[in-house]
Amino acid sequence: MALPADRLRPHPDRLDPATPGYDEALAAHEEAIRAGEPLYHDPITGMWVMTADTLWERGYCCELNCRHCPYVERPR
């Protein structure tokens, strides 16, 4: 099953849209997904971050507060 489109953006509790560098981080995430990469280099922290696709393929939340966890409930 494909990752639902509404799960591509991180939950605001995991990455606040007001965070400096937010747009750059989302662009890096989107590029990694397009390229089929499991990780991307985060311009905010300098760390490697798993993509939502990678986490979706895992099939469950590991409770480690991953930025792009697609299993975190979204605000309505």
PyMOL commands that set and color helices and strands:
alter all, ss='L'
color gray80, all
select helices_A, chain A and resi 5-7+22-35+52-58
alter helices_A, ss='H'
color red, helices_A
select strands_A, chain A and resi 39-41+48-50
alter strands_A, ss='S'
color yellow, strands_A
deselect
rebuild
show_as cartoon
